[in-house]
């Protein structure tokens, strides 16, 4: 559900977000694996890392195989699912100043949802979820899941080419990507993710979550399960707004991004032809009418 708020509220929460952000930067609250809604981080960075991991696996071939497994996890209504009492508890656990916590809790104290069914209306006091549309919400969510790295404890992520440095997961807000060169390590991380999601009251949407196995031409790939459900493999996927294939070829992403532009161009051309925009005199007369004649007389 989206939060409806006035301009003063947004100004106030933007100032508050800046204060919380300064605290996060000072005490390293947001891990390096979280790329969403934080200064100096953007969607291009995890995409670049994923591309690098693919090439590193191809060159180094850890455990004698060039494969890179990437599992893209979709959380179902992640922002709406967070129990607020657990969020406050986690903020205390992160040692956020009590004054800041009190101010944030005040923002949520008297909020309510209005449920409308025809002529019937009812107000509901929510106990779950951060306010979608509030400038502070993405940062609160990032803090709430800043301990997600625990699912990779004891498991080896994807090789990078640097000694003793692996990448096991990347986040952009609630978009999670798990990476490993071995399906056994990937399955272990998925098992731990199940326990973590339960503790955090998050639900993984297995129908929208998918796996990509890079650098492999095999027809049969090992099963990967989440909570007993099989996660499907795919050759083409959309990650952080970019359409990619198993080769991570940027031309594929460029073609996908270009298609809406081409469709839009044809629509504009068709509109121009229908309204005789190629006739300069016709266009001039309509511009003159627009500025000189009251709207009610057109």
Secondary structure, DSSP 4 states (H G I P E B T S, - for coil): -BPP--HHHHHHHHHHHHHHHHHHHHHT-S-TTB-SSSTT--HHHHHHHHHHHHHHHHHH-GGG---EEEEEE-BTTHHHH-BHHHHHHHHHHTT--HHHHHHHHHHHHS--EEEEETTEEEEE---B---BT-TTHHHHHHHHTTTGGGGGTT---EE-SSTT-EE-EEEETTEEEEEESSHHHHHHHHHHHHHHHHHHT--B-TTT-EEEEET---S-----EETTEEPEE-SEEEETTEEEETT--HHHHHHHHHHHHHHHHHHHHHHHHHTTTT-HHHHHHHHHHHHHS-GGG-
